[in-house]
């Protein structure tokens, strides 16, 4: 029997405005942090990917083993997925020569397959029903695919389409506003809207991160990657410390509280 931890509380946070603020900050940090290790420290995409995948494995193992929601642990795993996603996407797109469009297409198929298998196995892909280690593994695997896809999408939008980093950020920001409108004014599935927003926040962070750290000649602001990453990390820590955030509730717990 699946056991619901902490009297019906989830180990993932309640989806609020604070959640989305920290998510966007974390995805931006993933871009600048991934670039800092692979480019500034000159370790390359392959070595950086191995490092970040290792960090992700350790962090996600700790998250799954935890008995309750721990904000710092949860967001550490998110940052690990987005830094790993940055270097893995760059390795496939640039080192292997797959290209942005090809990489994004492959990752989109993998993401959809992950969601499909998750739904087939558990009956739902809603974050409200993460009640077992197996479902949590589907959750984090899907997130890793979405973060990697977002990097490829952000690079494709900024470079291939010619919109640049500012234009790419505006496009993805507009997409998120459209999802927010659908959330408040339509009956579209909340689960569908959640995953759509989760996926789009990553390329938004990718384009904003590139805007911060890329050279002026390439359309960026030429901030130090390490400096930008440190500032973003400090802001994320401040948000976790000072902005209200609590674990979400499972459907069973909500029914009992009515």
C-alpha positions as CSV (number, residue, x, y, z in Angstrom):
1,X,0.0,0.0,0.0
2,X,1.3,3.5,-0.9
3,X,1.9,5.5,2.2
4,X,1.0,9.2,2.2
5,X,3.8,11.0,4.1
6,X,3.2,13.5,6.9
7,X,-0.5,13.2,7.4
8,X,-1.4,13.9,3.8
9,X,1.2,16.4,3.1
10,X,3.3,16.1,0.0
11,X,7.1,16.3,-0.3
12,X,6.7,18.8,-3.1
13,X,5.7,22.4,-2.5
14,X,2.2,23.9,-2.9
15,X,2.1,25.5,-6.4
16,X,1.8,29.3,-5.7
17,X,3.2,32.5,-7.1
18,X,6.2,32.0,-4.8
19,X,6.8,28.5,-6.4
20,X,6.9,30.1,-9.9
21,X,9.2,32.9,-8.7
22,X,11.8,30.5,-7.3
23,X,11.4,28.2,-10.3
24,X,12.3,30.9,-12.8
25,X,15.2,32.0,-10.6
26,X,16.4,28.4,-10.4
27,X,16.2,27.9,-14.1
28,X,18.2,31.1,-14.7
29,X,20.8,29.9,-12.2
30,X,20.9,26.6,-14.1
31,X,21.9,28.4,-17.2
32,X,24.5,30.7,-15.7
33,X,25.8,27.9,-13.4
34,X,26.0,25.3,-16.1
35,X,27.9,27.8,-18.4
36,X,30.2,28.8,-15.5
37,X,31.4,25.2,-15.0
38,X,31.5,24.1,-18.7
39,X,32.8,27.4,-20.2
40,X,34.3,29.7,-17.6
41,X,36.0,26.8,-15.7
42,X,36.7,25.2,-19.1
43,X,35.6,21.7,-18.1
44,X,33.6,21.2,-21.3
45,X,30.0,20.0,-21.7
46,X,30.7,16.3,-21.3
47,X,32.7,16.5,-18.0
48,X,30.3,19.2,-16.6
49,X,27.3,16.9,-17.5
50,X,28.9,14.0,-15.6
51,X,29.4,16.3,-12.6
52,X,25.9,17.7,-12.5
53,X,24.3,14.3,-13.2
54,X,26.2,13.0,-10.2
55,X,25.0,15.9,-8.0
56,X,21.4,15.2,-9.3
57,X,21.6,11.5,-8.4
58,X,22.7,12.3,-4.8
59,X,20.2,15.1,-4.3
60,X,17.2,13.2,-5.7
61,X,18.1,10.1,-3.6
62,X,18.1,12.3,-0.5
63,X,14.8,13.9,-1.6
64,X,13.1,10.6,-2.2
65,X,14.4,9.2,1.1
66,X,13.1,12.2,3.1
67,X,9.9,11.7,5.0
68,X,8.6,15.3,4.6
69,X,8.9,18.5,2.6
70,X,12.2,20.3,3.0
71,X,12.4,23.5,0.9
72,X,16.1,23.7,0.6
73,X,16.4,20.0,-0.4
74,X,13.6,20.3,-2.9
75,X,15.0,23.4,-4.6
76,X,18.5,21.9,-4.5
77,X,17.2,19.0,-6.7
78,X,15.5,21.5,-9.0
79,X,18.8,23.5,-9.4
80,X,20.6,20.2,-10.0
81,X,18.1,19.3,-12.8
82,X,18.4,22.6,-14.5
83,X,22.3,22.8,-14.4
84,X,22.5,19.2,-15.7
85,X,19.9,20.0,-18.3
86,X,22.0,23.0,-19.5
87,X,25.2,21.1,-20.0
88,X,23.5,17.9,-21.4
89,X,21.5,20.0,-24.0
90,X,24.7,21.9,-24.9
91,X,26.6,18.7,-25.3
92,X,24.0,17.2,-27.6
93,X,23.4,20.4,-29.6
94,X,27.0,21.6,-30.0
95,X,29.5,18.8,-29.2
96,X,27.5,16.0,-30.9
97,X,26.2,18.3,-33.7
98,X,22.5,17.4,-33.2
99,X,21.5,21.1,-33.5
100,X,19.0,23.0,-31.5
101,X,15.9,21.9,-33.5
102,X,17.0,18.2,-33.5
103,X,17.9,18.3,-29.8
104,X,14.6,19.9,-28.9
105,X,12.6,17.4,-31.0
106,X,14.3,14.4,-29.4
107,X,13.9,15.8,-25.9
108,X,10.2,16.7,-26.5
109,X,9.5,13.1,-27.6
110,X,11.4,11.8,-24.5
111,X,9.4,14.2,-22.2
112,X,6.1,13.1,-23.7
113,X,7.1,9.5,-23.4
114,X,8.0,10.0,-19.7
115,X,4.6,11.6,-19.0
116,X,2.8,8.9,-20.9
117,X,4.6,6.0,-19.0
118,X,4.0,7.9,-15.7
119,X,0.3,8.2,-16.4
120,X,0.0,4.6,-17.6
121,X,1.8,3.4,-14.4
122,X,0.2,5.7,-11.8
123,X,-3.1,6.8,-13.4
124,X,-2.3,10.5,-13.2
125,X,0.6,12.9,-13.7
126,X,-0.8,15.5,-11.3
127,X,1.6,16.8,-8.6
128,X,-1.2,16.3,-6.1
129,X,-0.8,12.5,-6.3
130,X,2.9,12.1,-5.6
131,X,2.4,9.5,-2.8
132,X,5.2,6.9,-3.3
133,X,8.9,6.7,-4.2
134,X,8.0,5.2,-7.6
135,X,5.8,8.2,-8.5
136,X,8.3,10.6,-7.2
137,X,11.0,9.0,-9.5
138,X,8.6,9.6,-12.4
139,X,8.2,13.2,-11.2
140,X,11.9,13.9,-11.1
141,X,12.7,12.1,-14.3
142,X,10.1,14.2,-16.1
143,X,11.5,17.3,-14.6
144,X,15.0,16.5,-15.8
145,X,13.7,15.9,-19.3
146,X,11.8,19.2,-19.2
147,X,14.8,21.2,-18.0
148,X,17.0,19.8,-20.7
149,X,14.3,20.5,-23.3
150,X,14.0,24.0,-22.1
151,X,17.7,24.7,-22.7
152,X,17.5,23.5,-26.3
153,X,14.3,25.5,-26.8
154,X,15.8,28.7,-25.4
155,X,18.9,28.4,-27.5
156,X,16.8,27.6,-30.6
157,X,14.5,30.6,-30.1
158,X,17.4,33.0,-29.4
159,X,19.9,31.9,-32.0
160,X,18.1,30.1,-34.9
161,X,15.1,32.4,-35.2
162,X,17.2,35.5,-34.9
163,X,15.1,36.9,-32.0
164,X,18.0,37.2,-29.7
165,X,17.9,36.7,-25.9
166,X,15.6,39.6,-25.2
167,X,13.2,38.5,-27.9
168,X,13.3,34.9,-26.8
169,X,12.6,35.9,-23.2
170,X,9.6,38.0,-24.3
171,X,8.2,35.1,-26.4
172,X,8.4,32.6,-23.5
173,X,7.1,35.3,-21.0
174,X,4.1,35.9,-23.2
175,X,3.5,32.1,-23.3
176,X,3.5,32.0,-19.5
177,X,1.0,34.9,-19.4
178,X,-1.3,33.0,-21.8
179,X,-1.1,30.0,-19.5
180,X,-1.9,32.2,-16.5
181,X,-4.9,33.6,-18.3
182,X,-6.1,30.1,-19.1
183,X,-5.7,29.1,-15.5
184,X,-7.9,32.0,-14.2
185,X,-10.5,32.2,-17.0
186,X,-10.9,28.7,-18.5
187,X,-11.6,25.2,-17.4
188,X,-8.5,23.7,-19.1
189,X,-6.9,20.9,-17.1
190,X,-4.9,22.3,-14.2
191,X,-2.4,19.4,-14.6
192,X,-1.9,20.3,-18.3
193,X,-1.4,23.9,-17.5
194,X,1.0,23.1,-14.7
195,X,3.3,21.1,-16.9
196,X,3.0,23.6,-19.8
197,X,4.1,26.4,-17.4
198,X,6.8,24.2,-15.8
199,X,8.3,23.5,-19.3
200,X,8.1,27.1,-20.5
201,X,9.8,28.6,-17.4
202,X,13.0,26.7,-18.3
203,X,13.6,28.3,-21.8
204,X,12.6,31.6,-20.2
205,X,15.4,31.1,-17.6
206,X,17.7,30.0,-20.3
207,X,17.3,33.1,-22.4
208,X,17.5,35.4,-19.4
209,X,20.6,33.6,-18.2
210,X,22.2,33.9,-21.6
211,X,21.2,37.6,-21.7
212,X,23.1,38.1,-18.4
213,X,26.3,36.2,-19.2
214,X,26.9,36.2,-23.0
215,X,29.3,38.8,-24.5
216,X,28.1,42.1,-25.7
217,X,28.9,41.1,-29.3
218,X,26.5,38.2,-29.0
219,X,23.7,40.3,-27.6
220,X,24.3,39.6,-23.9
221,X,25.2,41.9,-21.0
222,X,28.6,40.3,-20.4
223,X,28.1,39.8,-16.6
224,X,30.5,37.3,-15.0
225,X,28.9,33.8,-15.0
226,X,30.2,33.1,-11.5
227,X,29.1,36.5,-10.2
228,X,25.6,36.2,-11.8
229,X,25.3,32.6,-10.4
230,X,26.2,33.7,-6.9
231,X,23.7,36.6,-7.0
232,X,20.9,34.3,-8.3
233,X,21.8,31.6,-5.6
234,X,21.6,34.3,-2.9
235,X,18.2,35.5,-4.1
236,X,16.9,31.9,-4.2
237,X,18.1,31.3,-0.6
238,X,16.5,34.6,0.5
239,X,13.2,33.6,-1.1
240,X,13.2,30.2,0.6
241,X,14.0,31.8,4.0
242,X,11.6,34.8,3.8
243,X,8.7,34.0,1.5
244,X,5.9,31.6,2.7
245,X,6.1,28.1,1.3
246,X,4.5,24.9,2.5
247,X,4.0,21.4,1.3
248,X,1.1,20.7,-0.9
249,X,-1.8,18.5,0.1
250,X,-2.9,15.3,-1.4
251,X,-6.5,14.9,-2.5
252,X,-7.3,12.6,0.4
253,X,-6.1,15.2,2.9
254,X,-8.1,18.0,1.2
255,X,-11.3,15.9,1.3
256,X,-10.7,15.3,5.1
257,X,-10.2,19.0,5.7
258,X,-13.6,20.0,4.0
